[in-house]
Amino acid sequence: MPALRRLSANAPLRWLAAGGRDFRRAPLIGLFFGACFVAMGWLLLAVFEHAPAYTLALSAGFLLTGPFLCLGLYRVSQRLERGERPTLADAVLAWRERGGAMAIFGLVLLVLELVWGRAALVVFAVSFDGMPDFRGSLLALLDPANLGFIVAWTAVGGVFATLIYAISVVSIPMILHRRCDAVTAGLTSLRLVSSQPGVMALWAVAIVLLVGLALLPGFAGLLLAGPVVGHASWHAYREAVAD
């Protein structure tokens, strides 16, 4: 297992600053991936409006797709770090170098997403008289009378979100950079989060705030926030995991 560096509390700010620099150095590639994030948001909104029952499943798919979409941004940051010129084709096809390890890690994430979705459905079924309309379920989150449902649904989501974050926060850039297996990358990421929970919690909060704010203006903010956070995640890996 690779050694881990001790991180300071302001490390997330350095990562975001470095991510912004990488975006400015390769803006067109960053905007391409940002547009992909925006398109994913629009598709999710369209599904909710026309087939709300499928929104949870599609959301899980997007949560799975997002980290792998960032793989292209990791490749760009890697090229810039080496003093090389990144290209869009190289970024889009970055997954080919470690396709096997990426597939195994993706399978692990998929299983966790499916279990998370099943647990959420159980909470819905237990909290209401049968399975309610999905739109009604979302509106019920705002009803104080359903406090038990709110607490249970939030707790289940928090547990699975924390677990997925813990095993994936530096895993994919590590697989790309070190050509290691998925198990080693996942365990290294888990060690990092468990050994330095304060800094990594700050990083998680920063990601949630930036992405959450980027969703507000019709997902348009993802055009910039998506690539900046993706580049910053590469720098988080490079600072946290020793060579």
C-alpha positions as CSV (number, residue, x, y, z in Angstrom):
1,M,0.0,0.0,0.0
2,P,1.4,3.5,-0.8
3,A,2.1,5.9,2.0
4,L,-0.2,8.8,2.7
5,R,0.8,12.3,3.3
6,R,-0.5,14.4,6.2
7,L,-2.9,17.1,4.8
8,S,-3.5,20.5,6.2
9,A,-7.0,22.0,6.7
10,N,-6.6,24.4,3.8
11,A,-5.7,21.6,1.4
12,P,-9.1,21.6,-0.4
13,L,-8.6,25.3,-1.2
14,R,-5.2,24.5,-2.8
15,W,-6.8,21.7,-4.8
16,L,-9.6,23.9,-6.1
17,A,-7.1,26.6,-7.1
18,A,-5.0,24.1,-8.9
19,G,-8.1,22.7,-10.6
20,G,-9.0,26.2,-11.8
21,R,-5.5,26.7,-13.2
22,D,-5.8,23.4,-15.2
23,F,-9.1,24.5,-16.5
24,R,-7.7,27.8,-17.7
25,R,-4.8,25.9,-19.4
26,A,-7.1,23.6,-21.3
27,P,-10.5,25.4,-21.4
28,L,-12.0,23.8,-24.5
29,I,-11.5,20.2,-23.2
30,G,-12.9,21.3,-19.8
31,L,-16.0,22.9,-21.4
32,F,-16.6,19.7,-23.4
33,F,-16.8,17.6,-20.2
34,G,-18.7,20.4,-18.5
35,A,-21.3,20.3,-21.3
36,C,-21.6,16.5,-20.7
37,F,-22.4,17.2,-17.0
38,V,-25.0,19.8,-18.0
39,A,-26.6,17.4,-20.5
40,M,-26.8,14.7,-17.8
41,G,-28.7,17.2,-15.5
42,W,-31.1,18.1,-18.3
43,L,-31.8,14.5,-19.0
44,L,-32.4,13.7,-15.3
45,L,-34.9,16.7,-15.2
46,A,-36.7,15.5,-18.3
47,V,-37.0,12.0,-16.9
48,F,-38.4,13.4,-13.6
49,E,-41.0,15.4,-15.6
50,H,-42.2,12.6,-17.9
51,A,-41.4,9.4,-16.0
52,P,-40.7,10.2,-12.3
53,A,-40.7,6.6,-11.2
54,Y,-37.4,6.1,-13.1
55,T,-35.6,9.1,-11.5
56,L,-34.0,7.2,-8.7
57,A,-32.5,4.6,-11.0
58,L,-31.2,7.2,-13.4
59,S,-29.8,9.2,-10.6
60,A,-27.8,6.2,-9.4
61,G,-26.6,5.7,-13.0
62,F,-25.4,9.3,-13.1
63,L,-23.6,8.9,-9.7
64,L,-21.8,6.0,-11.3
65,T,-21.1,7.7,-14.6
66,G,-19.8,11.0,-13.1
67,P,-16.5,9.7,-11.6
68,F,-15.7,7.9,-14.8
69,L,-16.5,11.0,-16.9
70,C,-14.0,12.8,-14.7
71,L,-11.4,10.3,-15.9
72,G,-10.8,12.5,-18.9
73,L,-10.2,15.5,-16.7
74,Y,-7.7,13.5,-14.7
75,R,-5.9,12.7,-17.9
76,V,-5.7,16.3,-18.9
77,S,-4.2,17.3,-15.5
78,Q,-1.8,14.4,-15.7
79,R,-0.6,15.7,-19.1
80,L,-0.3,19.2,-17.9
81,E,1.7,18.0,-14.9
82,R,4.2,16.3,-17.2
83,G,4.5,19.4,-19.4
84,E,2.7,17.7,-22.2
85,R,-0.1,19.1,-24.4
86,P,-3.5,17.4,-23.7
87,T,-5.9,16.6,-26.5
88,L,-9.6,15.9,-26.4
89,A,-9.2,12.5,-28.0
90,D,-6.6,11.4,-25.4
91,A,-8.9,12.6,-22.6
92,V,-12.0,10.8,-24.0
93,L,-10.1,7.5,-24.5
94,A,-8.1,7.6,-21.2
95,W,-10.1,4.7,-19.9
96,R,-8.6,2.3,-22.4
97,E,-5.2,2.1,-20.6
98,R,-6.7,0.5,-17.5
99,G,-10.0,-0.8,-18.8
100,G,-10.0,-4.0,-16.7
101,A,-9.3,-2.3,-13.4
102,M,-11.8,0.4,-14.2
103,A,-14.5,-2.2,-15.0
104,I,-14.0,-4.0,-11.7
105,F,-14.1,-0.7,-9.7
106,G,-17.2,0.3,-11.7
107,L,-18.9,-3.0,-10.8
108,V,-18.2,-2.4,-7.1
109,L,-19.8,1.1,-7.4
110,L,-22.7,-0.3,-9.3
111,V,-23.4,-2.9,-6.6
112,L,-23.3,-0.2,-3.9
113,E,-25.6,2.0,-6.0
114,L,-28.1,-0.8,-6.4
115,V,-28.1,-1.7,-2.7
116,W,-28.6,2.0,-1.9
117,G,-31.5,2.2,-4.3
118,R,-33.1,-0.9,-2.7
119,A,-32.6,0.5,0.8
120,A,-34.3,3.7,-0.2
121,L,-37.3,1.9,-1.7
122,V,-37.6,-0.1,1.6
123,V,-37.7,3.2,3.5
124,F,-40.4,4.5,1.1
125,A,-42.5,1.3,1.5
126,V,-42.2,1.3,5.3
127,S,-42.9,5.0,5.8
128,F,-46.0,5.1,3.6
129,D,-49.1,3.0,2.9
130,G,-47.6,1.1,0.0
131,M,-45.3,2.7,-2.6
132,P,-46.4,6.3,-3.1
133,D,-46.2,8.4,-6.3
134,F,-42.6,9.5,-6.6
135,R,-43.5,13.2,-6.9
136,G,-45.6,12.8,-3.8
137,S,-42.6,11.3,-2.0
138,L,-40.4,14.2,-2.8
139,L,-43.0,16.7,-1.5
140,A,-43.4,14.6,1.6
141,L,-39.8,15.5,2.5
142,L,-41.1,19.0,3.3
143,D,-43.9,17.8,5.5
144,P,-42.9,17.9,9.3
145,A,-45.5,15.1,9.9
146,N,-43.2,12.7,8.1
147,L,-40.2,13.4,10.3
148,G,-39.5,9.7,10.8
149,F,-39.3,9.2,7.0
150,I,-37.1,12.2,6.6
151,V,-34.6,11.0,9.3
152,A,-34.5,7.4,8.0
153,W,-34.2,8.4,4.3
154,T,-31.4,10.9,5.1
155,A,-29.6,8.4,7.3
156,V,-29.7,5.6,4.7
157,G,-28.5,8.0,2.0
158,G,-25.8,9.4,4.3
159,V,-24.3,6.0,5.0
160,F,-24.1,4.9,1.4
161,A,-22.9,8.3,0.1
162,T,-20.2,8.3,2.8
163,L,-19.1,4.7,1.9
164,I,-19.0,5.5,-1.9
165,Y,-17.1,8.7,-1.3
166,A,-14.6,6.9,1.0
167,I,-13.7,4.2,-1.5
168,S,-13.7,6.4,-4.6
169,V,-12.3,9.8,-3.6
170,V,-8.8,9.1,-5.0
171,S,-9.3,5.6,-6.5
172,I,-9.8,6.4,-10.2
173,P,-6.9,8.9,-10.5
174,M,-4.8,6.4,-8.6
175,I,-5.7,3.6,-11.1
176,L,-4.9,5.9,-14.0
177,H,-1.6,7.1,-12.6
178,R,-0.1,4.0,-10.9
179,R,-1.7,1.3,-13.0
180,C,-2.7,-0.5,-9.8
181,D,-5.6,-2.9,-9.3
182,A,-9.1,-1.7,-8.1
183,V,-8.8,-3.3,-4.7
184,T,-5.5,-1.5,-3.9
185,A,-7.0,1.8,-5.1
186,G,-10.2,1.4,-3.1
187,L,-8.4,0.4,0.1
188,T,-6.0,3.3,-0.3
189,S,-8.9,5.7,-0.7
190,L,-10.6,4.2,2.4
191,R,-7.4,4.5,4.4
192,L,-7.1,8.2,3.5
193,V,-10.6,9.1,4.5
194,S,-10.4,7.1,7.8
195,S,-7.0,8.4,8.8
196,Q,-7.7,12.0,8.0
197,P,-11.5,12.4,8.3
198,G,-11.5,16.1,9.0
199,V,-9.8,17.2,5.9
200,M,-11.6,14.7,3.7
201,A,-14.9,15.8,5.2
202,L,-14.1,19.4,4.3
203,W,-13.3,18.3,0.7
204,A,-16.6,16.4,0.5
205,V,-18.5,19.5,1.8
206,A,-16.7,21.7,-0.8
207,I,-17.7,19.3,-3.6
208,V,-21.3,19.2,-2.5
209,L,-21.6,23.0,-2.1
210,L,-20.0,23.7,-5.5
211,V,-22.0,21.1,-7.4
212,G,-25.2,22.1,-5.5
213,L,-24.8,25.7,-6.3
214,A,-23.9,24.9,-9.9
215,L,-27.3,23.0,-10.3
216,L,-29.4,26.1,-9.5
217,P,-29.2,28.1,-12.8
218,G,-30.6,25.3,-14.9
219,F,-27.5,23.1,-14.4
220,A,-25.5,25.7,-16.3
221,G,-23.0,26.2,-13.5
222,L,-21.8,22.6,-14.1
223,L,-20.2,23.9,-17.3
224,L,-17.5,25.4,-15.1
225,A,-17.8,23.7,-11.7
226,G,-17.7,20.2,-13.2
227,P,-14.3,20.4,-14.8
228,V,-12.8,22.5,-12.0
229,V,-13.8,19.9,-9.4
230,G,-12.6,17.1,-11.7
231,H,-9.2,18.7,-12.1
232,A,-9.1,19.5,-8.4
233,S,-9.7,15.8,-7.6
234,W,-6.6,14.9,-9.5
235,H,-4.5,17.3,-7.4
236,A,-6.2,15.9,-4.2
237,Y,-4.9,12.5,-5.1
238,R,-1.4,13.7,-6.0
239,E,-1.0,15.6,-2.7
240,A,-2.5,12.9,-0.5
241,V,-0.9,9.8,-1.9
242,A,2.9,9.7,-1.8
243,D,4.9,8.5,-4.9
